[in-house]
Amino acid sequence: MPSDPDHVLDAIDGVVDEWETLSADAMRWAPPETKSPDLMSEVSEILGPLVNAFSQVLRPVSDALERALQAAFDDDDEDDGPGRPA
């Protein structure tokens, strides 16, 4: 590689020109394409909130069932007593 100053300046100019070209391309922005909604996205927009609401309605029922099962199994443990072998 020659060490003359003109060659170094040409190399720097080439790098700067290349960077300006690439950065101009990188700075271009185009808005996303708008697609018409398909059947699956429309169905998910409708059913998503309904499923969420239904699960929130069933939460107290599941909590009550859990408490009932826990109480039933806790009562069985108390029946064993200290005198009975496990």
N, C-alpha and C positions, 0 to 999 in steps of 0.2 A: 504494500500500500504506500503510495507516495506520501511524503511528509510536507509537501508544499501547502501553504495556507489556502490557496484557491481550491485545492481538492477537499480540504476539510470544510471550507465554507459551502462548497457544492453539496457535500454529504449532509451537512446540517440543513441546508435549504430543502433537499430532497425529503428528509425526514419530516420537516415542518409541513411541507406541502402534502405529504401523505397523511399526516395527522389531521390537517384541516379538512381533507376530503373525507376521512373516516369519521371525524367528529360531526361533520355536517350531516352525514348519513345517519349517524346514531341519534342525532337530535330530532330527526323527523318523527312526527307522531301522527298517526291516523286514528280517528275514532273507531272503536270496535264496530264490526258489521252488526247490524240489527237483523236478527233472524225472526221470522214469524214463529210464534210459540207452537210447539208440536203437541200432540195429544198427551204424551206422558208428562210433560211439564205442566200442562193445564190440570191434569188429574192430580198430580202431586201438590199443586197449589191449593186445590180444593180439599183433598183428603188429609193433607198434613195437619192443618189446624183441627179438623174434626177428630182425628186419631188422638191428638194431644189432649183435646178437651175430654174425650172419652176416658183416656187413661187417668186424668185428674179426677173424674167422677168416680172411677173404680178404686181410687187410692184408699178412701175410708173403709171400703168393704174389705180390701186386702189387709188393712191394718187390724180390723176387727177379727178377721179370720186368723191372723197371726197371733193375736193376743189369746184367742180361744184355744188354739193348738198349744201355745206355750203354757197356758194354765193347765190344760189336760195333761201334758207331759210332766209338768212340775208336780202335780198331784200324785202321779205314779211314783215319782222319786221319794215323796214323803211317806208313802205307804210301806216302803221297804224297811224303814225303821232301823235303829242301831243294832237290834238283836238278830236281824236276818243277815245271812251271808250274801255277799254280792254275786 
